[in-house]
Amino acid sequence: MKNFIANGETINITAAAVIASGQGVLVGSIFGVAEGVAAIGETAVIRLVGVFSLPKAPSQAWTVGQTIYWDAAASRTTNVLTGNTRIGIATQAVAGGAGDTTGIVRLNGGAT
């Protein structure tokens, strides 16, 4: 097929802020996890699919299969829809304690 470009599991973006490896990155309605570091203005590769351990809002209990969103203001995942961007689903249950600040998320492929 002559018009095939890529599998689409990763895309290149121009970093609008400093990006750390493993950091969640939201560009418009595309969400991915950075594969490496990038300074402002540099090209960064973000992975759009896969299962990742990501920071989450504390004191939230998650269930397997629950829809997960990205809270851009807090740079973390949440189960709260309002004002946030859908990024995927929880693949492990998480207790709702104040110290439970990491969740396992399967990304939905980038576009919301």
MOPAC internal coordinates of N, CA, C and O (Angstrom, degrees):
PM7 1SCF
backbone

  N    0.0000 0     0.00 0     0.00 0    0    0    0
  C    1.4379 1     0.00 0     0.00 0    1    0    0
  C    1.5280 1   107.91 1     0.00 0    2    1    0
  O    1.2310 1   120.34 1   -56.39 1    3    2    1
  N    1.2961 1   116.96 1   123.61 1    3    2    1
  C    1.4605 1   122.53 1  -173.02 1    5    3    2
  C    1.5220 1   114.07 1   -73.33 1    6    5    3
  O    1.2310 1   119.99 1   156.92 1    7    6    5
  N    1.3213 1   117.63 1   -23.08 1    7    6    5
  C    1.4596 1   118.94 1  -175.69 1    9    7    6
  C    1.5248 1   113.68 1   -97.67 1   10    9    7
  O    1.2310 1   119.15 1  -175.41 1   11   10    9
  N    1.3445 1   119.22 1     4.59 1   11   10    9
  C    1.4636 1   122.52 1   177.37 1   13   11   10
  C    1.5176 1   109.51 1   -69.63 1   14   13   11
  O    1.2310 1   120.69 1   -47.60 1   15   14   13
  N    1.3280 1   116.29 1   132.40 1   15   14   13
  C    1.4628 1   121.04 1  -179.17 1   17   15   14
  C    1.5235 1   111.62 1  -110.81 1   18   17   15
  O    1.2310 1   119.82 1   130.07 1   19   18   17
  N    1.3369 1   117.95 1   -49.93 1   19   18   17
  C    1.4651 1   121.02 1  -176.05 1   21   19   18
  C    1.5207 1   109.96 1  -162.96 1   22   21   19
  O    1.2310 1   120.63 1   -14.15 1   23   22   21
  N    1.3383 1   116.40 1   165.85 1   23   22   21
  C    1.4623 1   120.97 1   176.33 1   25   23   22
  C    1.5233 1   111.93 1   -67.17 1   26   25   23
  O    1.2310 1   119.72 1   153.19 1   27   26   25
  N    1.3029 1   118.14 1   -26.81 1   27   26   25
  C    1.4559 1   121.51 1   177.28 1   29   27   26
  C    1.5123 1   114.98 1    85.89 1   30   29   27
  O    1.2310 1   119.89 1  -168.15 1   31   30   29
  N    1.3267 1   117.81 1    11.85 1   31   30   29
  C    1.4594 1   120.02 1   177.70 1   33   31   30
  C    1.5213 1   111.54 1   -75.30 1   34   33   31
  O    1.2310 1   120.55 1   155.45 1   35   34   33
  N    1.3230 1   116.56 1   -24.55 1   35   34   33
  C    1.4625 1   121.75 1   176.23 1   37   35   34
  C    1.5190 1   108.61 1  -134.11 1   38   37   35
  O    1.2310 1   121.40 1   -24.36 1   39   38   37
  N    1.3285 1   114.93 1   155.64 1   39   38   37
  C    1.4622 1   120.56 1   171.50 1   41   39   38
  C    1.5201 1   108.49 1  -138.00 1   42   41   39
  O    1.2310 1   121.26 1   -22.49 1   43   42   41
  N    1.3151 1   115.20 1   157.51 1   43   42   41
  C    1.4577 1   121.32 1   174.23 1   45   43   42
  C    1.5179 1   108.58 1   -95.82 1   46   45   43
  O    1.2310 1   121.11 1   -44.14 1   47   46   45
  N    1.3331 1   115.48 1   135.86 1   47   46   45
  C    1.4594 1   121.15 1   176.00 1   49   47   46
  C    1.5200 1   108.25 1  -129.53 1   50   49   47
  O    1.2310 1   120.48 1   -16.91 1   51   50   49
  N    1.3155 1   116.70 1   163.09 1   51   50   49
  C    1.4568 1   121.56 1   171.31 1   53   51   50
  C    1.5147 1   107.33 1   -95.34 1   54   53   51
  O    1.2310 1   120.46 1   -56.68 1   55   54   53
  N    1.3216 1   116.73 1   123.32 1   55   54   53
  C    1.4611 1   121.38 1  -176.64 1   57   55   54
  C    1.5233 1   111.08 1   -66.53 1   58   57   55
  O    1.2310 1   120.81 1   -57.42 1   59   58   57
  N    1.3285 1   116.06 1   122.58 1   59   58   57
  C    1.4661 1   121.71 1   176.53 1   61   59   58
  C    1.5230 1   110.65 1   -86.93 1   62   61   59
  O    1.2310 1   120.61 1   164.40 1   63   62   61
  N    1.3320 1   116.45 1   -15.60 1   63   62   61
  C    1.4622 1   124.10 1   176.98 1   65   63   62
  C    1.5207 1   106.69 1  -146.50 1   66   65   63
  O    1.2310 1   119.99 1   -10.17 1   67   66   65
  N    1.3179 1   117.62 1   169.83 1   67   66   65
  C    1.4597 1   121.24 1   176.32 1   69   67   66
  C    1.5301 1   108.04 1   -63.00 1   70   69   67
  O    1.2310 1   120.79 1   -46.12 1   71   70   69
  N    1.3298 1   116.10 1   133.88 1   71   70   69
  C    1.4657 1   121.86 1  -178.07 1   73   71   70
  C    1.5258 1   108.92 1  -119.64 1   74   73   71
  O    1.2310 1   120.95 1   -46.86 1   75   74   73
  N    1.3357 1   115.80 1   133.14 1   75   74   73
  C    1.4608 1   122.11 1   176.13 1   77   75   74
  C    1.5254 1   109.38 1   -99.34 1   78   77   75
  O    1.2310 1   120.53 1   -27.98 1   79   78   77
  N    1.3109 1   116.60 1   152.02 1   79   78   77
  C    1.4574 1   121.08 1   175.89 1   81   79   78
  C    1.5262 1   109.42 1   -60.40 1   82   81   79
  O    1.2310 1   120.34 1   -47.97 1   83   82   81
  N    1.3299 1   116.96 1   132.03 1   83   82   81
  C    1.4541 1   121.51 1   179.95 1   85   83   82
  C    1.5162 1   114.79 1    87.05 1   86   85   83
  O    1.2310 1   120.38 1   178.12 1   87   86   85
  N    1.3040 1   116.87 1    -1.88 1   87   86   85
  C    1.4652 1   121.90 1  -178.67 1   89   87   86
  C    1.5220 1   111.05 1   -78.70 1   90   89   87
  O    1.2310 1   120.18 1   -38.79 1   91   90   89
  N    1.3186 1   117.27 1   141.21 1   91   90   89
  C    1.4520 1   121.71 1   172.35 1   93   91   90
  C    1.5150 1   109.65 1   -71.65 1   94   93   91
  O    1.2310 1   120.79 1   -43.04 1   95   94   93
  N    1.3397 1   116.09 1   136.96 1   95   94   93
  C    1.4682 1   121.19 1  -177.38 1   97   95   94
  C    1.5247 1   108.54 1  -132.64 1   98   97   95
  O    1.2310 1   120.91 1   -53.58 1   99   98   97
  N    1.3287 1   115.86 1   126.42 1   99   98   97
  C    1.4561 1   121.93 1   176.99 1  101   99   98
  C    1.5167 1   108.46 1  -112.31 1  102  101   99
  O    1.2310 1   120.70 1   -57.39 1  103  102  101
  N    1.3413 1   116.26 1   122.61 1  103  102  101
  C    1.4644 1   122.70 1   177.86 1  105  103  102
  C    1.5235 1   106.28 1  -125.07 1  106  105  103
  O    1.2310 1   120.39 1   -74.31 1  107  106  105
  N    1.3186 1   116.86 1   105.69 1  107  106  105
  C    1.4613 1   119.73 1  -173.66 1  109  107  106
  C    1.5119 1   109.08 1    62.68 1  110  109  107
  O    1.2310 1   120.17 1    60.24 1  111  110  109
  N    1.3294 1   117.27 1  -119.76 1  111  110  109
  C    1.4632 1   120.56 1   176.95 1  113  111  110
  C    1.5242 1   111.75 1  -107.19 1  114  113  111
  O    1.2310 1   120.32 1  -164.62 1  115  114  113
  N    1.3286 1   116.99 1    15.38 1  115  114  113
  C    1.4646 1   121.96 1   178.08 1  117  115  114
  C    1.5205 1   108.74 1  -102.38 1  118  117  115
  O    1.2310 1   120.74 1   -52.99 1  119  118  117
  N    1.3555 1   116.19 1   127.01 1  119  118  117
  C    1.4614 1   121.29 1   177.61 1  121  119  118
  C    1.5136 1   109.06 1  -118.16 1  122  121  119
  O    1.2310 1   121.01 1   -40.92 1  123  122  121
  N    1.3266 1   115.68 1   139.08 1  123  122  121
  C    1.4508 1   121.07 1   175.04 1  125  123  122
  C    1.5084 1   110.42 1  -154.03 1  126  125  123
  O    1.2310 1   120.96 1    -3.18 1  127  126  125
  N    1.3186 1   115.76 1   176.82 1  127  126  125
  C    1.4560 1   122.64 1   178.48 1  129  127  126
  C    1.5204 1   107.89 1  -114.29 1  130  129  127
  O    1.2310 1   120.96 1   -51.19 1  131  130  129
  N    1.3261 1   115.76 1   128.81 1  131  130  129
  C    1.4640 1   121.60 1  -176.11 1  133  131  130
  C    1.5229 1   111.13 1   -65.15 1  134  133  131
  O    1.2310 1   121.11 1   -46.59 1  135  134  133
  N    1.3411 1   115.47 1   133.41 1  135  134  133
  C    1.4634 1   120.89 1   177.75 1  137  135  134
  C    1.5218 1   112.22 1   -82.89 1  138  137  135
  O    1.2310 1   120.09 1   159.39 1  139  138  137
  N    1.3095 1   117.43 1   -20.61 1  139  138  137
  C    1.4592 1   121.17 1  -179.20 1  141  139  138
  C    1.5148 1   110.02 1  -155.24 1  142  141  139
  O    1.2310 1   121.03 1     9.42 1  143  142  141
  N    1.3165 1   115.64 1  -170.58 1  143  142  141
  C    1.4648 1   120.79 1  -179.69 1  145  143  142
  C    1.5219 1   109.95 1   -90.95 1  146  145  143
  O    1.2310 1   121.24 1   -25.26 1  147  146  145
  N    1.3338 1   115.24 1   154.74 1  147  146  145
  C    1.4665 1   120.41 1   176.20 1  149  147  146
  C    1.5187 1   108.62 1  -154.26 1  150  149  147
  O    1.2310 1   121.10 1   -41.25 1  151  150  149
  N    1.3118 1   115.50 1   138.75 1  151  150  149
  C    1.4604 1   121.72 1   173.60 1  153  151  150
  C    1.5245 1   108.39 1   -87.03 1  154  153  151
  O    1.2310 1   120.59 1   -13.10 1  155  154  153
  N    1.3042 1   116.47 1   166.90 1  155  154  153
  C    1.4618 1   121.39 1   178.01 1  157  155  154
  C    1.5256 1   109.09 1   -55.08 1  158  157  155
  O    1.2310 1   120.89 1   -49.39 1  159  158  157
  N    1.3279 1   115.90 1   130.61 1  159  158  157
  C    1.4579 1   121.90 1   178.87 1  161  159  158
  C    1.5124 1   114.91 1    87.91 1  162  161  159
  O    1.2310 1   120.06 1   166.93 1  163  162  161
  N    1.3285 1   117.49 1   -13.07 1  163  162  161
  C    1.4630 1   120.60 1   178.40 1  165  163  162
  C    1.5285 1   110.61 1   -82.79 1  166  165  163
  O    1.2310 1   121.14 1   -18.94 1  167  166  165
  N    1.3224 1   115.42 1   161.06 1  167  166  165
  C    1.4547 1   120.85 1   175.61 1  169  167  166
  C    1.5223 1   109.07 1   -80.02 1  170  169  167
  O    1.2310 1   121.03 1   -46.95 1  171  170  169
  N    1.3205 1   115.63 1   133.05 1  171  170  169
  C    1.4623 1   122.00 1   176.41 1  173  171  170
  C    1.5225 1   107.94 1  -122.88 1  174  173  171
  O    1.2310 1   120.89 1   -35.38 1  175  174  173
  N    1.3198 1   115.91 1   144.62 1  175  174  173
  C    1.4596 1   121.53 1   175.25 1  177  175  174
  C    1.5218 1   107.13 1  -100.49 1  178  177  175
  O    1.2310 1   120.80 1   -53.27 1  179  178  177
  N    1.3417 1   116.07 1   126.73 1  179  178  177
  C    1.4609 1   119.28 1   175.12 1  181  179  178
  C    1.5253 1   109.33 1  -117.90 1  182  181  179
  O    1.2310 1   121.75 1   -41.13 1  183  182  181
  N    1.3325 1   114.25 1   138.87 1  183  182  181
  C    1.4680 1   121.69 1  -179.75 1  185  183  182
  C    1.5216 1   107.99 1   -92.50 1  186  185  183
  O    1.2310 1   120.90 1   -53.10 1  187  186  185
  N    1.3389 1   115.88 1   126.90 1  187  186  185
  C    1.4581 1   122.14 1  -174.16 1  189  187  186
  C    1.5228 1   113.97 1   -94.85 1  190  189  187
  O    1.2310 1   120.06 1   162.89 1  191  190  189
  N    1.3146 1   117.48 1   -17.11 1  191  190  189
  C    1.4640 1   121.22 1  -178.41 1  193  191  190
  C    1.5171 1   109.60 1  -130.38 1  194  193  191
  O    1.2310 1   121.21 1   -24.04 1  195  194  193
  N    1.3250 1   115.29 1   155.96 1  195  194  193
  C    1.4523 1   121.05 1   179.61 1  197  195  194
  C    1.5146 1   110.31 1   128.61 1  198  197  195
  O    1.2310 1   121.17 1    -1.36 1  199  198  197
  N    1.3300 1   115.36 1   178.64 1  199  198  197
  C    1.4600 1   122.17 1   179.09 1  201  199  198
  C    1.5219 1   107.25 1  -113.13 1  202  201  199
  O    1.2310 1   120.94 1   -52.60 1  203  202  201
  N    1.3295 1   115.81 1   127.40 1  203  202  201
  C    1.4584 1   121.42 1  -173.30 1  205  203  202
  C    1.5208 1   111.72 1  -131.82 1  206  205  203
  O    1.2310 1   121.08 1   -31.90 1  207  206  205
  N    1.3216 1   115.54 1   148.10 1  207  206  205
  C    1.4546 1   122.77 1   168.52 1  209  207  206
  C    1.5251 1   106.38 1   -88.05 1  210  209  207
  O    1.2310 1   120.67 1   -59.82 1  211  210  209
  N    1.3386 1   116.32 1   120.18 1  211  210  209
  C    1.4625 1   120.94 1  -175.54 1  213  211  210
  C    1.5212 1   110.32 1  -131.61 1  214  213  211
  O    1.2310 1   120.31 1   -26.87 1  215  214  213
  N    1.3367 1   117.02 1   153.13 1  215  214  213
  C    1.4677 1   118.95 1   176.58 1  217  215  214
  C    1.5270 1   110.07 1   -63.20 1  218  217  215
  O    1.2310 1   120.84 1   -36.79 1  219  218  217
  N    1.3364 1   116.00 1   143.21 1  219  218  217
  C    1.4638 1   120.71 1   179.44 1  221  219  218
  C    1.5210 1   110.11 1  -130.91 1  222  221  219
  O    1.2310 1   121.33 1   -17.30 1  223  222  221
  N    1.3077 1   115.06 1   162.70 1  223  222  221
  C    1.4565 1   120.40 1   175.60 1  225  223  222
  C    1.5289 1   108.85 1   -64.83 1  226  225  223
  O    1.2310 1   119.96 1   -47.16 1  227  226  225
  N    1.3425 1   117.68 1   132.84 1  227  226  225
  C    1.4617 1   119.62 1   178.30 1  229  227  226
  C    1.5312 1   110.69 1   -68.43 1  230  229  227
  O    1.2310 1   121.10 1   -17.72 1  231  230  229
  N    1.3188 1   115.49 1   162.28 1  231  230  229
  C    1.4697 1   123.31 1   176.53 1  233  231  230
  C    1.5251 1   113.41 1    63.26 1  234  233  231
  O    1.2310 1   119.85 1  -154.83 1  235  234  233
  N    1.3359 1   117.90 1    25.17 1  235  234  233
  C    1.4650 1   122.63 1   174.01 1  237  235  234
  C    1.5188 1   108.62 1  -115.86 1  238  237  235
  O    1.2310 1   120.51 1   -54.50 1  239  238  237
  N    1.3156 1   116.64 1   125.50 1  239  238  237
  C    1.4595 1   120.73 1   173.07 1  241  239  238
  C    1.5255 1   108.22 1   -88.16 1  242  241  239
  O    1.2310 1   120.69 1   -43.70 1  243  242  241
  N    1.3343 1   116.29 1   136.30 1  243  242  241
  C    1.4634 1   121.74 1   177.09 1  245  243  242
  C    1.5209 1   109.27 1  -116.00 1  246  245  243
  O    1.2310 1   121.06 1   -30.39 1  247  246  245
  N    1.3300 1   115.58 1   149.61 1  247  246  245
  C    1.4566 1   121.35 1   173.01 1  249  247  246
  C    1.5278 1   108.71 1  -116.06 1  250  249  247
  O    1.2310 1   120.78 1   -25.31 1  251  250  249
  N    1.3149 1   116.11 1   154.69 1  251  250  249
  C    1.4673 1   120.62 1   178.61 1  253  251  250
  C    1.5283 1   108.84 1   -61.11 1  254  253  251
  O    1.2310 1   120.66 1   -48.93 1  255  254  253
  N    1.3176 1   116.35 1   131.07 1  255  254  253
  C    1.4573 1   122.23 1   179.05 1  257  255  254
  C    1.5130 1   114.40 1    90.27 1  258  257  255
  O    1.2310 1   120.18 1   175.70 1  259  258  257
  N    1.3204 1   117.26 1    -4.30 1  259  258  257
  C    1.4657 1   120.72 1  -179.84 1  261  259  258
  C    1.5274 1   110.27 1   -69.66 1  262  261  259
  O    1.2310 1   120.29 1   -39.13 1  263  262  261
  N    1.3276 1   117.05 1   140.87 1  263  262  261
  C    1.4602 1   121.72 1   177.05 1  265  263  262
  C    1.5239 1   109.27 1   -68.20 1  266  265  263
  O    1.2310 1   121.16 1   -44.93 1  267  266  265
  N    1.3382 1   115.38 1   135.07 1  267  266  265
  C    1.4611 1   121.92 1  -178.44 1  269  267  266
  C    1.5245 1   109.14 1  -119.55 1  270  269  267
  O    1.2310 1   121.23 1   -35.48 1  271  270  269
  N    1.3206 1   115.25 1   144.52 1  271  270  269
  C    1.4649 1   123.59 1  -175.86 1  273  271  270
  C    1.5190 1   109.80 1  -123.29 1  274  273  271
  O    1.2310 1   120.93 1   -19.26 1  275  274  273
  N    1.3409 1   115.83 1   160.74 1  275  274  273
  C    1.4581 1   122.27 1   175.51 1  277  275  274
  C    1.5209 1   108.45 1  -103.91 1  278  277  275
  O    1.2310 1   120.98 1   -55.87 1  279  278  277
  N    1.3283 1   115.72 1   124.13 1  279  278  277
  C    1.4600 1   123.21 1   174.85 1  281  279  278
  C    1.5245 1   106.29 1   -93.83 1  282  281  279
  O    1.2310 1   120.42 1   -83.21 1  283  282  281
  N    1.3240 1   116.81 1    96.79 1  283  282  281
  C    1.4684 1   121.41 1  -174.93 1  285  283  282
  C    1.5240 1   111.82 1   -64.00 1  286  285  283
  O    1.2310 1   119.96 1   145.68 1  287  286  285
  N    1.3174 1   117.68 1   -34.32 1  287  286  285
  C    1.4668 1   120.57 1  -178.91 1  289  287  286
  C    1.5258 1   111.54 1   -65.28 1  290  289  287
  O    1.2310 1   120.39 1   144.48 1  291  290  289
  N    1.3380 1   116.86 1   -35.52 1  291  290  289
  C    1.4614 1   121.37 1  -178.59 1  293  291  290
  C    1.5266 1   112.77 1  -101.41 1  294  293  291
  O    1.2310 1   119.85 1   175.51 1  295  294  293
  N    1.3301 1   117.90 1    -4.49 1  295  294  293
  C    1.4773 1   123.61 1  -178.19 1  297  295  294
  C    1.5251 1   111.91 1    53.40 1  298  297  295
  O    1.2310 1   121.04 1  -128.64 1  299  298  297
  N    1.3428 1   115.62 1    51.36 1  299  298  297
  C    1.4644 1   120.23 1   179.07 1  301  299  298
  C    1.5263 1   109.90 1  -156.56 1  302  301  299
  O    1.2310 1   121.42 1   -14.40 1  303  302  301
  N    1.3252 1   114.90 1   165.60 1  303  302  301
  C    1.4537 1   120.78 1   178.60 1  305  303  302
  C    1.5225 1   110.21 1   -84.78 1  306  305  303
  O    1.2310 1   121.92 1   -20.55 1  307  306  305
  N    1.3328 1   113.93 1   159.45 1  307  306  305
  C    1.4588 1   120.77 1  -179.17 1  309  307  306
  C    1.5232 1   108.97 1  -157.34 1  310  309  307
  O    1.2310 1   120.81 1   -17.39 1  311  310  309
  N    1.3272 1   116.05 1   162.61 1  311  310  309
  C    1.4625 1   119.73 1   173.78 1  313  311  310
  C    1.5311 1   111.14 1  -100.31 1  314  313  311
  O    1.2310 1   120.38 1  -167.21 1  315  314  313
  N    1.3218 1   116.88 1    12.79 1  315  314  313
  C    1.4631 1   123.07 1  -179.11 1  317  315  314
  C    1.5274 1   109.79 1   -96.05 1  318  317  315
  O    1.2310 1   120.45 1   -57.70 1  319  318  317
  N    1.3302 1   116.74 1   122.30 1  319  318  317
  C    1.4606 1   122.45 1  -179.19 1  321  319  318
  C    1.5250 1   112.80 1   -72.45 1  322  321  319
  O    1.2310 1   119.95 1   134.05 1  323  322  321
  N    1.3116 1   117.69 1   -45.95 1  323  322  321
  C    1.4598 1   123.00 1  -170.09 1  325  323  322
  C    1.5288 1   112.50 1   -55.24 1  326  325  323
  O    1.2310 1   121.02 1   -60.74 1  327  326  325
  N    1.3322 1   115.66 1   119.26 1  327  326  325
  C    1.4545 1   121.92 1   176.08 1  329  327  326
  C    1.5134 1   115.65 1    77.33 1  330  329  327
  O    1.2310 1   120.16 1  -174.08 1  331  330  329
  N    1.3300 1   117.31 1     5.92 1  331  330  329
  C    1.4581 1   121.04 1  -176.18 1  333  331  330
  C    1.5267 1   111.07 1  -121.38 1  334  333  331
  O    1.2310 1   120.52 1   -10.42 1  335  334  333
  N    1.3428 1   116.61 1   169.58 1  335  334  333
  C    1.4589 1   123.25 1  -175.88 1  337  335  334
  C    1.5230 1   110.26 1  -109.19 1  338  337  335
  O    1.2310 1   120.28 1   -52.09 1  339  338  337
  N    1.3152 1   117.06 1   127.91 1  339  338  337
  C    1.4689 1   122.06 1   178.49 1  341  339  338
  C    1.5235 1   109.49 1   -65.56 1  342  341  339
  O    1.2310 1   120.85 1   -50.31 1  343  342  341
  N    1.3590 1   115.99 1   129.69 1  343  342  341
  C    1.4649 1   119.14 1  -179.15 1  345  343  342
  C    1.5220 1   113.81 1  -124.10 1  346  345  343
  O    1.2310 1   119.34 1   160.89 1  347  346  345
  N    1.3241 1   118.86 1   -19.11 1  347  346  345
  C    1.4567 1   119.21 1  -178.27 1  349  347  346
  C    1.5078 1   112.58 1   167.44 1  350  349  347
  O    1.2310 1   121.25 1    28.58 1  351  350  349
  N    1.3511 1   115.21 1  -151.42 1  351  350  349
  C    1.4618 1   121.30 1  -178.63 1  353  351  350
  C    1.5213 1   110.24 1  -132.10 1  354  353  351
  O    1.2310 1   121.31 1   -27.41 1  355  354  353
  N    1.3355 1   115.10 1   152.59 1  355  354  353
  C    1.4639 1   121.06 1   174.75 1  357  355  354
  C    1.5246 1   108.68 1   -73.88 1  358  357  355
  O    1.2310 1   120.53 1   -45.99 1  359  358  357
  N    1.3225 1   116.58 1   134.01 1  359  358  357
  C    1.4626 1   120.13 1   178.09 1  361  359  358
  C    1.5197 1   112.10 1  -107.55 1  362  361  359
  O    1.2310 1   120.53 1   176.12 1  363  362  361
  N    1.3359 1   116.60 1    -3.88 1  363  362  361
  C    1.4614 1   122.01 1   174.06 1  365  363  362
  C    1.5171 1   108.23 1  -140.89 1  366  365  363
  O    1.2310 1   120.96 1   -35.52 1  367  366  365
  N    1.3249 1   115.76 1   144.48 1  367  366  365
  C    1.4571 1   120.08 1   174.44 1  369  367  366
  C    1.5281 1   108.68 1   -70.81 1  370  369  367
  O    1.2310 1   121.13 1   -33.20 1  371  370  369
  N    1.3323 1   115.45 1   146.80 1  371  370  369
  C    1.4599 1   121.56 1   178.24 1  373  371  370
  C    1.5221 1   107.53 1  -130.88 1  374  373  371
  O    1.2310 1   120.76 1   -45.14 1  375  374  373
  N    1.3217 1   116.14 1   134.86 1  375  374  373
  C    1.4617 1   120.22 1   176.16 1  377  375  374
  C    1.5258 1   109.36 1   -67.95 1  378  377  375
  O    1.2310 1   120.27 1   -16.03 1  379  378  377
  N    1.2952 1   117.08 1   163.97 1  379  378  377
  C    1.4586 1   121.11 1  -175.41 1  381  379  378
  C    1.5106 1   114.45 1  -100.74 1  382  381  379
  O    1.2310 1   119.80 1  -153.63 1  383  382  381
  N    1.3219 1   117.99 1    26.37 1  383  382  381
  C    1.4576 1   120.35 1  -179.55 1  385  383  382
  C    1.5187 1   112.81 1   -75.73 1  386  385  383
  O    1.2310 1   121.04 1   -19.40 1  387  386  385
  N    1.3241 1   115.62 1   160.60 1  387  386  385
  C    1.4655 1   121.20 1  -179.81 1  389  387  386
  C    1.5233 1   111.75 1   -61.78 1  390  389  387
  O    1.2310 1   119.99 1   153.35 1  391  390  389
  N    1.3266 1   117.62 1   -26.65 1  391  390  389
  C    1.4586 1   121.17 1  -179.88 1  393  391  390
  C    1.5174 1   114.08 1   -88.22 1  394  393  391
  O    1.2310 1   120.10 1   176.74 1  395  394  393
  N    1.3235 1   117.40 1    -3.26 1  395  394  393
  C    1.4659 1   121.61 1   179.97 1  397  395  394
  C    1.5216 1   109.00 1   -86.05 1  398  397  395
  O    1.2310 1   120.84 1   -91.96 1  399  398  397
  N    1.3295 1   115.99 1    88.04 1  399  398  397
  C    1.4660 1   121.13 1  -172.20 1  401  399  398
  C    1.5243 1   113.47 1  -115.44 1  402  401  399
  O    1.2310 1   120.28 1  -165.08 1  403  402  401
  N    1.3295 1   117.07 1    14.92 1  403  402  401
  C    1.4619 1   121.50 1   177.46 1  405  403  402
  C    1.5240 1   108.90 1  -133.92 1  406  405  403
  O    1.2310 1   121.02 1   -42.07 1  407  406  405
  N    1.3306 1   115.66 1   137.93 1  407  406  405
  C    1.4536 1   120.65 1   177.08 1  409  407  406
  C    1.5178 1   110.37 1  -132.18 1  410  409  407
  O    1.2310 1   120.72 1   -24.97 1  411  410  409
  N    1.3247 1   116.23 1   155.03 1  411  410  409
  C    1.4598 1   121.94 1   179.19 1  413  411  410
  C    1.5302 1   107.63 1  -101.75 1  414  413  411
  O    1.2310 1   120.87 1   -57.96 1  415  414  413
  N    1.3406 1   115.95 1   122.04 1  415  414  413
  C    1.4599 1   122.03 1  -171.99 1  417  415  414
  C    1.5238 1   110.58 1  -127.63 1  418  417  415
  O    1.2310 1   120.81 1   -46.19 1  419  418  417
  N    1.3340 1   116.06 1   133.81 1  419  418  417
  C    1.4673 1   121.25 1   169.86 1  421  419  418
  C    1.5164 1   106.43 1   -94.55 1  422  421  419
  O    1.2310 1   121.08 1   -61.43 1  423  422  421
  N    1.3281 1   115.53 1   118.57 1  423  422  421
  C    1.4594 1   120.00 1  -178.54 1  425  423  422
  C    1.5190 1   110.62 1   -69.81 1  426  425  423
  O    1.2310 1   121.00 1   -31.79 1  427  426  425
  N    1.3312 1   115.70 1   148.21 1  427  426  425
  C    1.4612 1   121.24 1  -175.44 1  429  427  426
  C    1.5223 1   113.66 1   -88.64 1  430  429  427
  O    1.2310 1   119.90 1  -174.43 1  431  430  429
  N    1.3112 1   117.80 1     5.57 1  431  430  429
  C    1.4576 1   119.58 1   175.96 1  433  431  430
  C    1.5108 1   114.33 1   105.57 1  434  433  431
  O    1.2310 1   119.80 1  -173.01 1  435  434  433
  N    1.2946 1   117.98 1     6.99 1  435  434  433
  C    1.4586 1   120.79 1   171.71 1  437  435  434
  C    1.4976 1   116.04 1   106.26 1  438  437  435
  O    1.2310 1   119.06 1   123.52 1  439  438  437
  N    1.3111 1   119.40 1   -56.48 1  439  438  437
  C    1.4693 1   120.39 1  -175.89 1  441  439  438
  C    1.5162 1   110.03 1   -85.30 1  442  441  439
  O    1.2310 1   121.13 1   -40.37 1  443  442  441
  N    1.3169 1   115.44 1   139.63 1  443  442  441
  C    1.4678 1   119.77 1  -177.75 1  445  443  442
  C    1.5024 1   110.92 1  -101.79 1  446  445  443
  O    1.2310 1   120.10 1   180.00 1  447  446  445

